[in-house]
Amino acid sequence: MTALTHFRTPLLQTPFHARTAAANVLNRWGPWGGYMTALCFGDADMEYTAIRNGASVYDLCPMVKYRITGRDAAGYLNRLTLRDAGRLSVGGVQYTGWTDDDGKLLDDGTLFRHGPEDYLICCQERHLPWFLASAEGFEVEVAEVTEEIAALSLQGPCSATVLQAAGFDVFALKPFRMARFPFAGGEITVSRTGFTGDLGYELWMEPGQALPLWDHLMQAGAPWGIRPIGTDALNLARIEAGFIIANMDFIPAHQALREDRARSPLELGLGWMIDWDKGPFTGRRALLAEKEKGSDWVLVGLDIPGNVSAEGSILYYDKRAEAGIVTAAAWSPALKANVAIAQVKARHATGENLWVEIYALRELQYAKLMVPVTVAERPFFNPARKRATPPGRV
Amino acid sequence: MTYDAVIVGAGHNGLVTACYLARAGMNVCVVEKNDWIGGAAVSRELFPGFTYSNCSYVSSLFRPEIMRDLELPKHGLQILPYEGGAVFQEGGGYLGMFRDHDANRREFARHSKRDAEAYDIYARDVLRFCRFIRPMLMRTPPDPSSFRPRDLAELMWLGKQMGALSERTRARMVQFWTMSIADFLDEYFESPVIKGYLAVSAIIGTALGPMSPGSAYVLLHHYMGDVDGNVGAWGFARGGMGAITKALTASLRAAGGEVRVGQGVEKILVRGGRAMGVVLANGDEVRGRRVISNMDVKRTFLKHVDEAELPGDFVKRVKAFKIRGSSGKLNIALDSAPVFPALPEGAPNLKGDLHFTDSIEKMERAYDDWKSGHFSRDPFQDVMIPTMIDPTMTPPGKHFMSSFVQYAPPKIEGRDWTDADRDAFRDTCLDQIEAYSPGFKDRVLHVEVRTPRELEAEVGLTEGNIFQGELTFDQLLFNRPVPGYAQYRSPIRDLWICGSSTHPGGGVMGAPGRNAAAEVLREAGIKGGMRDAYAVL
C-alpha cells in the first residue's frame, strides 16, 4: 500500500495527457470521473465540424470499466443487465442498461464480449459494490479495470479511411463489432461504436500504447483534418444523435437523494433493451408491473420552433400545468433545427398542446418565450454513413 | 426589579433563548456561576497567549437560521470549514480524508476498491435520513397523548413526513434508528480502517460502543448539520468555540439583555406552584416572571428545585434519564507543529480530525474498559489542531491541540476520580499521540485535562455527559427529556428548560434554545422575530 498524494493531483491525468495538454491551447479542463478532461482544445465549432466532416479524436479514458470473467459470465450478465448477454457473440458489442430491484435505472453502458467467458462493461458511473453483490451464486470474477485500459474515440465520416491509412483495415467491420490489430509490438482493439451518431470507432489499448497510438493516428489522419475534440463539441454531437447521459438526462437510482427522481428504462426510452424472455433478471418484476400499469414518465425528443436552445427549460401542458423538463438541448448545425431531449409526464408523450418556456438572456435582459413543441423521433441525426458496411472511402 | 425572564446558565442555548426573548421585547437576565460566559461553548486562555476551545471544539450543527436571526456574524462570528482528516493505522499506514470527492474515492480505493465505490450509496442513504430529520430540529415535538389541535396537527405532519417515504426507505430508516453503527457499516464496507473512521460520529459523546444497538442514530445527529449548505461538513469557530457564545452575548446586550457572571443559582424559587426567580449562591435573589433553565434536566430538578414541589412520577423519570458520562478532553498548548511521519509532506489532512483507532473492534474494546469502570487503556481520541486553520488562537508557529477522548466513565470502579486517575488518563492519551508523532510530548507546553469530574464540577454537565443526556432513541423527540414534558415546560408553572436535555438534543446547535424561546413567546402571546427553518429542498 503506497502512500499516494492525492492532494497534489486531485484530478488524475489520462495516459493521453502529454498530448492532450499540448493540444489544449485554451487550457480549458473539466473534471470527469476523477480525471482532467478537455472541455475544448481551441475552437468548439471547428471541433464539432471535425466530427461531422472529417475525423476527430476524443479521450475516453475516464469511462469506468469492469471486466467480467468466468464460467458463469453470460449468466451473471443476464441477471444483471436488461439485454441477453448470452446471445451477444464473441467480438460483439451491446448497448445495454441495468436497474435496481425496483426497476430503476442505475446506468447505461456498452458491453463488449471478448471471449466466451470474458466481457467488459464500459459506463459512466461506478458500480463495484452492486456488481459484486449481484455476483452472489455465480462463478464469475468482477474487476474494476478503469486504469488498466486506455481508450480513444475516433469519429467522423473519414474515420474508417484514417484507420486504413494508419494500417488498421476496418472496412469489413459492422456496427457494434470489434476487431484486433497488431500495434507497436502488442495489440489494440477497435470497435465500431461511438457517441456521436456518425461513422466512428473506439480504440482500446494498454496505457503504454496510448501516446504512440495518438502520434500514429494524428500523422495518418492529417490529410483528413483529424483533430482532438473536447467535451463541448462531443456533447453537441451526442444531442444530435439523441443519446442520454447519466446525471444529465437521468439520475442514477443509486445516487438519487430524492426517491421520486429515479426512472425506469421504460421511462427513459430504453424499453427496447429489455429482453423479457431471457429468464429472470434484476428489476424484472417491477418492470413487468410498470409495463402493465403504465409508466409515470417518458423520455421524448423535441423539435422546438425558433433558434434559441431550450436547455433546462420547463415544459407546460396548455401553457399552464408543469409537464416536464428539458434535459439537453441545442441548435443542431447538422440538421438546421432546434432540438431537445426531455423528460415529460407519460400522459404528455404525444406532445399535444405541450409548450416550452425559454428564458433567453440577452444583454442583461431576459426575453421570455413560450413556444409550442412537437415530439420528434430520436436519433435526430441519423445518416446512412453511420451504418454503411463497408463505409464510404473518402 | 422583576425580570420577564431569568435564564439559568450562560451556555449557548441559554443565550440563544435570552437573545430571542430580549429581541421580542422581554426584559431578560442570564445568571452564570462561572466567572466567564459560554458553558460548554467556551474559549479560555489557560496558558499565556493560547486560546483553548475548552469543551466543544468543532461546529456544524449550529443552526444558520439562528445565526441570521440573532445577527451573529455582525457580532463577530465566523465559521471556518476544515479541510482534511486522517486515521493513523498501527504499523505506519493511514487513511486520509479529502474534501475533493475523487481524491477521497482514490484514497478509499487504496484500502478497498469496493469500499471506494460504496461510499456514494452510503452517503446517499445517510443523507436521505438527514433530509427526514432536519425539518424536525426547529419544531416543538408534539405530545402524542394530547388532543390539543396543535399537537394533533404536529402529529399529522410527522405522519405525513413518514408517508412521503417509500416503504423500502421507511423500513431502512427504522433499522438505522435502532441498529448498531458496526452492523450498519458492515452492510456497505469491508475495510476495517474505513469502518473505523466512519463509526466515529456514532460514538462521540455517547456511552455506547460501536456495536451497541442505537449507535447508528448518533451518527445521524453528527451528520445533520452543515457549513454554509455543505450538509455533514464541520468547521471551526474562528477564535475557538467561545466565539459563538461571545457573539451571542454581544447580540443579547445589543438587544438590552443582561448577563451576570460569578454567582451560580442555589435554588429556583417556587411559590404556590409557580417559579418566581432564583436565589444565587451569595444569597441574592433575582426575581423573574419566569425562570428558564439551561442546566440539564437532572441538575435543574434534582439539585435546584425542592422535590416536594414536583410530582413523584416526574422525579422518577428525571432520575431515570440516561446522562452517563463517557468522555474526557485534553487541551494542549504546543510549542511547535506536531509531525506525523505517516502523512506525506504538505498533506492537508492535519487541517481536520485525526484518529488513532483503526478499527471498530478497537473502539469496542475501548468501550469495554468503560463498562468495567475504567477509562480506556487504548482510548479513542478525536484530535484537532484548529490553529492549522485559525490564526487567532496562538502566537505564530505555536499550536493549540484539542483532543476529545473516549471512553472515560463518570466514576472509576465505583469511586470518584482522583488527581492520580486524572494524570494517568492524561498520560495514556499523550502516549498514544506520541506513538504516531515522535517528539510530540517535547512540544507540549501545557495541558488542561478534563475528566467527567471536571466537566461536571466546572461546566455543570451531570456525570460529564456532553449532550446533557444520551441521544438514544428512547430519549428523543417527545420523550426528551421526559414524556409529557418535551415542550420545554415543566410541572412547575413558569419554570422552563432550554438546554440540550430537550429536543432536539446536544451539540452546539442552538435549536433547543430557539425552540424554547418560541414556546415561551407563544404562551406569552408575543410574536417573536424568528424565521422558520430553512426548507430542505
Interface residues (C-beta under 8 A of the other chain):
Chain A: M1 T2 A3 L4 T5 H6 F7 R8 P10 L11 L12 P31 G33 G34 D102 R126 H127 L128 P129 L132 E144 H254 Q255 A256 L257 E259
Chain B: G84 G93 Y94 G96 F98 D100 H101 D102 A103 N104 R105 R106 E107 R110 H111 K113 R114 A116 E117 A118 D120 I121 R124 L127 R128 R131 L165 S166 R168 T169 Y188 A342 L343 P344 G346 A347 P348 N349
